[in-house]
Amino acid sequence: MLSWVLTFLIIAIIAGVLGFTGIAVASAEIAKVIFFIFIVLFIVSLIMQLVNKR
């Protein structure tokens, strides 16, 4: 999942440098959404591991 975030972030940076602001903004937003989904899934996984150890 982090590889998708990095991919969209690189697309956003390249598009921003080349002047394609619409594509840059869209790619950055997609990267942010995927990153927050990753963080939520990571926290849920961490909590599940702690619950299962007991």
PDB file of N, CA, C and O in Angstrom:
ATOM      1  N   MET A   1       0.819  -1.186   0.000  1.00  0.00           N
ATOM      2  CA  MET A   1       0.000   0.000   0.000  1.00  0.00           C
ATOM      3  C   MET A   1       0.872   1.263   0.000  1.00  0.00           C
ATOM      4  O   MET A   1       0.531   2.265  -0.628  1.00  0.00           O
ATOM      5  N   LEU A   2       1.969   1.199   0.694  1.00  0.00           N
ATOM      6  CA  LEU A   2       2.855   2.360   0.699  1.00  0.00           C
ATOM      7  C   LEU A   2       3.489   2.597  -0.670  1.00  0.00           C
ATOM      8  O   LEU A   2       3.835   3.727  -1.016  1.00  0.00           O
ATOM      9  N   SER A   3       3.636   1.533  -1.435  1.00  0.00           N
ATOM     10  CA  SER A   3       4.176   1.724  -2.782  1.00  0.00           C
ATOM     11  C   SER A   3       3.208   2.520  -3.651  1.00  0.00           C
ATOM     12  O   SER A   3       3.636   3.310  -4.492  1.00  0.00           O
ATOM     13  N   TRP A   4       1.900   2.316  -3.453  1.00  0.00           N
ATOM     14  CA  TRP A   4       0.908   3.112  -4.187  1.00  0.00           C
ATOM     15  C   TRP A   4       0.986   4.570  -3.786  1.00  0.00           C
ATOM     16  O   TRP A   4       0.877   5.460  -4.630  1.00  0.00           O
ATOM     17  N   VAL A   5       1.176   4.819  -2.489  1.00  0.00           N
ATOM     18  CA  VAL A   5       1.300   6.195  -2.014  1.00  0.00           C
ATOM     19  C   VAL A   5       2.501   6.873  -2.654  1.00  0.00           C
ATOM     20  O   VAL A   5       2.409   8.007  -3.125  1.00  0.00           O
ATOM     21  N   LEU A   6       3.620   6.176  -2.668  1.00  0.00           N
ATOM     22  CA  LEU A   6       4.832   6.743  -3.278  1.00  0.00           C
ATOM     23  C   LEU A   6       4.650   6.963  -4.781  1.00  0.00           C
ATOM     24  O   LEU A   6       5.132   7.956  -5.326  1.00  0.00           O
ATOM     25  N   THR A   7       3.962   6.045  -5.444  1.00  0.00           N
ATOM     26  CA  THR A   7       3.721   6.198  -6.876  1.00  0.00           C
ATOM     27  C   THR A   7       2.902   7.452  -7.164  1.00  0.00           C
ATOM     28  O   THR A   7       3.269   8.256  -8.020  1.00  0.00           O
ATOM     29  N   PHE A   8       1.792   7.614  -6.448  1.00  0.00           N
ATOM     30  CA  PHE A   8       0.958   8.787  -6.673  1.00  0.00           C
ATOM     31  C   PHE A   8       1.653  10.077  -6.248  1.00  0.00           C
ATOM     32  O   PHE A   8       1.428  11.130  -6.844  1.00  0.00           O
ATOM     33  N   LEU A   9       2.495   9.996  -5.221  1.00  0.00           N
ATOM     34  CA  LEU A   9       3.242  11.172  -4.801  1.00  0.00           C
ATOM     35  C   LEU A   9       4.246  11.589  -5.871  1.00  0.00           C
ATOM     36  O   LEU A   9       4.403  12.779  -6.147  1.00  0.00           O
ATOM     37  N   ILE A  10       4.917  10.628  -6.467  1.00  0.00           N
ATOM     38  CA  ILE A  10       5.867  10.935  -7.543  1.00  0.00           C
ATOM     39  C   ILE A  10       5.134  11.495  -8.755  1.00  0.00           C
ATOM     40  O   ILE A  10       5.612  12.437  -9.387  1.00  0.00           O
ATOM     41  N   ILE A  11       3.977  10.925  -9.086  1.00  0.00           N
ATOM     42  CA  ILE A  11       3.176  11.449 -10.197  1.00  0.00           C
ATOM     43  C   ILE A  11       2.771  12.892  -9.914  1.00  0.00           C
ATOM     44  O   ILE A  11       2.816  13.742 -10.804  1.00  0.00           O
ATOM     45  N   ALA A  12       2.376  13.164  -8.671  1.00  0.00           N
ATOM     46  CA  ALA A  12       1.969  14.525  -8.305  1.00  0.00           C
ATOM     47  C   ALA A  12       3.136  15.502  -8.429  1.00  0.00           C
ATOM     48  O   ALA A  12       2.962  16.619  -8.917  1.00  0.00           O
ATOM     49  N   ILE A  13       4.311  15.091  -7.995  1.00  0.00           N
ATOM     50  CA  ILE A  13       5.479  15.976  -8.067  1.00  0.00           C
ATOM     51  C   ILE A  13       5.857  16.250  -9.524  1.00  0.00           C
ATOM     52  O   ILE A  13       6.108  17.396  -9.898  1.00  0.00           O
ATOM     53  N   ILE A  14       5.895  15.207 -10.336  1.00  0.00           N
ATOM     54  CA  ILE A  14       6.248  15.382 -11.748  1.00  0.00           C
ATOM     55  C   ILE A  14       5.210  16.248 -12.459  1.00  0.00           C
ATOM     56  O   ILE A  14       5.566  17.139 -13.230  1.00  0.00           O
ATOM     57  N   ALA A  15       3.935  15.990 -12.202  1.00  0.00           N
ATOM     58  CA  ALA A  15       2.880  16.778 -12.839  1.00  0.00           C
ATOM     59  C   ALA A  15       2.940  18.235 -12.382  1.00  0.00           C
ATOM     60  O   ALA A  15       2.698  19.145 -13.174  1.00  0.00           O
ATOM     61  N   GLY A  16       3.258  18.454 -11.122  1.00  0.00           N
ATOM     62  CA  GLY A  16       3.378  19.821 -10.619  1.00  0.00           C
ATOM     63  C   GLY A  16       4.534  20.568 -11.264  1.00  0.00           C
ATOM     64  O   GLY A  16       4.414  21.749 -11.590  1.00  0.00           O
ATOM     65  N   VAL A  17       5.646  19.882 -11.447  1.00  0.00           N
ATOM     66  CA  VAL A  17       6.810  20.503 -12.083  1.00  0.00           C
ATOM     67  C   VAL A  17       6.521  20.847 -13.543  1.00  0.00           C
ATOM     68  O   VAL A  17       6.959  21.881 -14.048  1.00  0.00           O
ATOM     69  N   LEU A  18       5.783  19.971 -14.205  1.00  0.00           N
ATOM     70  CA  LEU A  18       5.478  20.188 -15.614  1.00  0.00           C
ATOM     71  C   LEU A  18       4.311  21.154 -15.826  1.00  0.00           C
ATOM     72  O   LEU A  18       4.031  21.537 -16.962  1.00  0.00           O
ATOM     73  N   GLY A  19       3.634  21.548 -14.763  1.00  0.00           N
ATOM     74  CA  GLY A  19       2.568  22.533 -14.876  1.00  0.00           C
ATOM     75  C   GLY A  19       1.166  21.957 -14.992  1.00  0.00           C
ATOM     76  O   GLY A  19       0.210  22.704 -15.207  1.00  0.00           O
ATOM     77  N   PHE A  20       1.027  20.669 -14.857  1.00  0.00           N
ATOM     78  CA  PHE A  20      -0.292  20.046 -14.898  1.00  0.00           C
ATOM     79  C   PHE A  20      -0.886  20.050 -13.488  1.00  0.00           C
ATOM     80  O   PHE A  20      -0.865  19.035 -12.791  1.00  0.00           O
ATOM     81  N   THR A  21      -1.409  21.196 -13.084  1.00  0.00           N
ATOM     82  CA  THR A  21      -1.838  21.344 -11.694  1.00  0.00           C
ATOM     83  C   THR A  21      -3.034  20.468 -11.345  1.00  0.00           C
ATOM     84  O   THR A  21      -3.127  19.979 -10.220  1.00  0.00           O
ATOM     85  N   GLY A  22      -3.944  20.263 -12.278  1.00  0.00           N
ATOM     86  CA  GLY A  22      -5.106  19.416 -12.002  1.00  0.00           C
ATOM     87  C   GLY A  22      -4.709  17.991 -11.701  1.00  0.00           C
ATOM     88  O   GLY A  22      -5.209  17.382 -10.755  1.00  0.00           O
ATOM     89  N   ILE A  23      -3.814  17.464 -12.501  1.00  0.00           N
ATOM     90  CA  ILE A  23      -3.333  16.099 -12.282  1.00  0.00           C
ATOM     91  C   ILE A  23      -2.518  16.027 -10.997  1.00  0.00           C
ATOM     92  O   ILE A  23      -2.604  15.044 -10.261  1.00  0.00           O
ATOM     93  N   ALA A  24      -1.736  17.052 -10.728  1.00  0.00           N
ATOM     94  CA  ALA A  24      -0.911  17.066  -9.515  1.00  0.00           C
ATOM     95  C   ALA A  24      -1.784  17.057  -8.262  1.00  0.00           C
ATOM     96  O   ALA A  24      -1.516  16.323  -7.311  1.00  0.00           O
ATOM     97  N   VAL A  25      -2.820  17.874  -8.272  1.00  0.00           N
ATOM     98  CA  VAL A  25      -3.716  17.936  -7.107  1.00  0.00           C
ATOM     99  C   VAL A  25      -4.450  16.621  -6.930  1.00  0.00           C
ATOM    100  O   VAL A  25      -4.566  16.122  -5.811  1.00  0.00           O
ATOM    101  N   ALA A  26      -4.945  16.055  -8.018  1.00  0.00           N
ATOM    102  CA  ALA A  26      -5.666  14.783  -7.929  1.00  0.00           C
ATOM    103  C   ALA A  26      -4.754  13.667  -7.427  1.00  0.00           C
ATOM    104  O   ALA A  26      -5.164  12.873  -6.581  1.00  0.00           O
ATOM    105  N   SER A  27      -3.547  13.598  -7.926  1.00  0.00           N
ATOM    106  CA  SER A  27      -2.611  12.561  -7.493  1.00  0.00           C
ATOM    107  C   SER A  27      -2.238  12.737  -6.023  1.00  0.00           C
ATOM    108  O   SER A  27      -2.125  11.756  -5.289  1.00  0.00           O
ATOM    109  N   ALA A  28      -2.050  13.965  -5.601  1.00  0.00           N
ATOM    110  CA  ALA A  28      -1.720  14.213  -4.194  1.00  0.00           C
ATOM    111  C   ALA A  28      -2.883  13.822  -3.287  1.00  0.00           C
ATOM    112  O   ALA A  28      -2.665  13.265  -2.211  1.00  0.00           O
ATOM    113  N   GLU A  29      -4.098  14.102  -3.703  1.00  0.00           N
ATOM    114  CA  GLU A  29      -5.263  13.726  -2.896  1.00  0.00           C
ATOM    115  C   GLU A  29      -5.397  12.211  -2.808  1.00  0.00           C
ATOM    116  O   GLU A  29      -5.693  11.677  -1.739  1.00  0.00           O
ATOM    117  N   ILE A  30      -5.185  11.522  -3.914  1.00  0.00           N
ATOM    118  CA  ILE A  30      -5.245  10.058  -3.898  1.00  0.00           C
ATOM    119  C   ILE A  30      -4.163   9.504  -2.980  1.00  0.00           C
ATOM    120  O   ILE A  30      -4.416   8.566  -2.224  1.00  0.00           O
ATOM    121  N   ALA A  31      -2.972  10.067  -3.035  1.00  0.00           N
ATOM    122  CA  ALA A  31      -1.885   9.611  -2.168  1.00  0.00           C
ATOM    123  C   ALA A  31      -2.232   9.822  -0.697  1.00  0.00           C
ATOM    124  O   ALA A  31      -1.939   8.973   0.145  1.00  0.00           O
ATOM    125  N   LYS A  32      -2.863  10.966  -0.392  1.00  0.00           N
ATOM    126  CA  LYS A  32      -3.250  11.223   1.005  1.00  0.00           C
ATOM    127  C   LYS A  32      -4.293  10.231   1.486  1.00  0.00           C
ATOM    128  O   LYS A  32      -4.193   9.716   2.600  1.00  0.00           O
ATOM    129  N   VAL A  33      -5.289   9.959   0.662  1.00  0.00           N
ATOM    130  CA  VAL A  33      -6.353   9.032   1.044  1.00  0.00           C
ATOM    131  C   VAL A  33      -5.787   7.639   1.275  1.00  0.00           C
ATOM    132  O   VAL A  33      -6.101   6.999   2.279  1.00  0.00           O
ATOM    133  N   ILE A  34      -4.961   7.169   0.359  1.00  0.00           N
ATOM    134  CA  ILE A  34      -4.379   5.836   0.515  1.00  0.00           C
ATOM    135  C   ILE A  34      -3.477   5.775   1.745  1.00  0.00           C
ATOM    136  O   ILE A  34      -3.444   4.759   2.438  1.00  0.00           O
ATOM    137  N   PHE A  35      -2.750   6.852   2.018  1.00  0.00           N
ATOM    138  CA  PHE A  35      -1.889   6.880   3.200  1.00  0.00           C
ATOM    139  C   PHE A  35      -2.713   6.783   4.483  1.00  0.00           C
ATOM    140  O   PHE A  35      -2.348   6.041   5.394  1.00  0.00           O
ATOM    141  N   PHE A  36      -3.821   7.526   4.564  1.00  0.00           N
ATOM    142  CA  PHE A  36      -4.646   7.467   5.769  1.00  0.00           C
ATOM    143  C   PHE A  36      -5.327   6.110   5.924  1.00  0.00           C
ATOM    144  O   PHE A  36      -5.511   5.637   7.046  1.00  0.00           O
ATOM    145  N   ILE A  37      -5.701   5.482   4.816  1.00  0.00           N
ATOM    146  CA  ILE A  37      -6.246   4.125   4.892  1.00  0.00           C
ATOM    147  C   ILE A  37      -5.182   3.178   5.426  1.00  0.00           C
ATOM    148  O   ILE A  37      -5.477   2.314   6.252  1.00  0.00           O
ATOM    149  N   PHE A  38      -3.944   3.334   4.959  1.00  0.00           N
ATOM    150  CA  PHE A  38      -2.842   2.506   5.456  1.00  0.00           C
ATOM    151  C   PHE A  38      -2.655   2.693   6.956  1.00  0.00           C
ATOM    152  O   PHE A  38      -2.482   1.719   7.689  1.00  0.00           O
ATOM    153  N   ILE A  39      -2.690   3.943   7.414  1.00  0.00           N
ATOM    154  CA  ILE A  39      -2.494   4.214   8.849  1.00  0.00           C
ATOM    155  C   ILE A  39      -3.604   3.560   9.675  1.00  0.00           C
ATOM    156  O   ILE A  39      -3.331   2.958  10.713  1.00  0.00           O
ATOM    157  N   VAL A  40      -4.845   3.675   9.221  1.00  0.00           N
ATOM    158  CA  VAL A  40      -5.966   3.070   9.946  1.00  0.00           C
ATOM    159  C   VAL A  40      -5.814   1.559   9.985  1.00  0.00           C
ATOM    160  O   VAL A  40      -5.993   0.954  11.042  1.00  0.00           O
ATOM    161  N   LEU A  41      -5.488   0.940   8.864  1.00  0.00           N
ATOM    162  CA  LEU A  41      -5.316  -0.509   8.843  1.00  0.00           C
ATOM    163  C   LEU A  41      -4.137  -0.949   9.706  1.00  0.00           C
ATOM    164  O   LEU A  41      -4.191  -2.005  10.335  1.00  0.00           O
ATOM    165  N   PHE A  42      -3.080  -0.154   9.741  1.00  0.00           N
ATOM    166  CA  PHE A  42      -1.939  -0.468  10.585  1.00  0.00           C
ATOM    167  C   PHE A  42      -2.330  -0.433  12.058  1.00  0.00           C
ATOM    168  O   PHE A  42      -1.957  -1.328  12.817  1.00  0.00           O
ATOM    169  N   ILE A  43      -3.068   0.580  12.466  1.00  0.00           N
ATOM    170  CA  ILE A  43      -3.488   0.691  13.867  1.00  0.00           C
ATOM    171  C   ILE A  43      -4.420  -0.451  14.246  1.00  0.00           C
ATOM    172  O   ILE A  43      -4.291  -1.021  15.330  1.00  0.00           O
ATOM    173  N   VAL A  44      -5.362  -0.793  13.363  1.00  0.00           N
ATOM    174  CA  VAL A  44      -6.264  -1.910  13.633  1.00  0.00           C
ATOM    175  C   VAL A  44      -5.470  -3.209  13.762  1.00  0.00           C
ATOM    176  O   VAL A  44      -5.736  -4.012  14.656  1.00  0.00           O
ATOM    177  N   SER A  45      -4.511  -3.414  12.885  1.00  0.00           N
ATOM    178  CA  SER A  45      -3.684  -4.608  12.955  1.00  0.00           C
ATOM    179  C   SER A  45      -2.876  -4.653  14.250  1.00  0.00           C
ATOM    180  O   SER A  45      -2.740  -5.711  14.864  1.00  0.00           O
ATOM    181  N   LEU A  46      -2.344  -3.513  14.661  1.00  0.00           N
ATOM    182  CA  LEU A  46      -1.578  -3.442  15.898  1.00  0.00           C
ATOM    183  C   LEU A  46      -2.454  -3.767  17.107  1.00  0.00           C
ATOM    184  O   LEU A  46      -2.032  -4.499  18.002  1.00  0.00           O
ATOM    185  N   ILE A  47      -3.649  -3.236  17.133  1.00  0.00           N
ATOM    186  CA  ILE A  47      -4.574  -3.513  18.237  1.00  0.00           C
ATOM    187  C   ILE A  47      -4.968  -4.977  18.260  1.00  0.00           C
ATOM    188  O   ILE A  47      -5.041  -5.582  19.329  1.00  0.00           O
ATOM    189  N   MET A  48      -5.227  -5.561  17.081  1.00  0.00           N
ATOM    190  CA  MET A  48      -5.580  -6.965  17.019  1.00  0.00           C
ATOM    191  C   MET A  48      -4.445  -7.857  17.519  1.00  0.00           C
ATOM    192  O   MET A  48      -4.698  -8.868  18.174  1.00  0.00           O
ATOM    193  N   GLN A  49      -3.215  -7.497  17.221  1.00  0.00           N
ATOM    194  CA  GLN A  49      -2.064  -8.263  17.707  1.00  0.00           C
ATOM    195  C   GLN A  49      -1.962  -8.199  19.222  1.00  0.00           C
ATOM    196  O   GLN A  49      -1.666  -9.199  19.874  1.00  0.00           O
ATOM    197  N   LEU A  50      -2.208  -7.019  19.778  1.00  0.00           N
ATOM    198  CA  LEU A  50      -2.136  -6.865  21.239  1.00  0.00           C
ATOM    199  C   LEU A  50      -3.255  -7.623  21.925  1.00  0.00           C
ATOM    200  O   LEU A  50      -3.039  -8.189  22.997  1.00  0.00           O
ATOM    201  N   VAL A  51      -4.438  -7.652  21.346  1.00  0.00           N
ATOM    202  CA  VAL A  51      -5.570  -8.372  21.923  1.00  0.00           C
ATOM    203  C   VAL A  51      -5.321  -9.884  21.853  1.00  0.00           C
ATOM    204  O   VAL A  51      -5.637 -10.603  22.800  1.00  0.00           O
ATOM    205  N   ASN A  52      -4.771 -10.360  20.764  1.00  0.00           N
ATOM    206  CA  ASN A  52      -4.541 -11.796  20.600  1.00  0.00           C
ATOM    207  C   ASN A  52      -3.415 -12.324  21.474  1.00  0.00           C
ATOM    208  O   ASN A  52      -3.380 -13.520  21.762  1.00  0.00           O
ATOM    209  N   LYS A  53      -2.499 -11.473  21.902  1.00  0.00           N
ATOM    210  CA  LYS A  53      -1.402 -11.932  22.765  1.00  0.00           C
ATOM    211  C   LYS A  53      -1.898 -12.272  24.163  1.00  0.00           C
ATOM    212  O   LYS A  53      -1.286 -13.080  24.862  1.00  0.00           O
ATOM    213  N   ARG A  54      -2.985 -11.669  24.565  1.00  0.00           N
ATOM    214  CA  ARG A  54      -3.502 -11.922  25.923  1.00  0.00           C
ATOM    215  C   ARG A  54      -4.331 -13.122  25.957  1.00  0.00           C
ATOM    216  O   ARG A  54      -4.848 -13.486  27.014  1.00  0.00           O
TER     217      ARG A  54
END
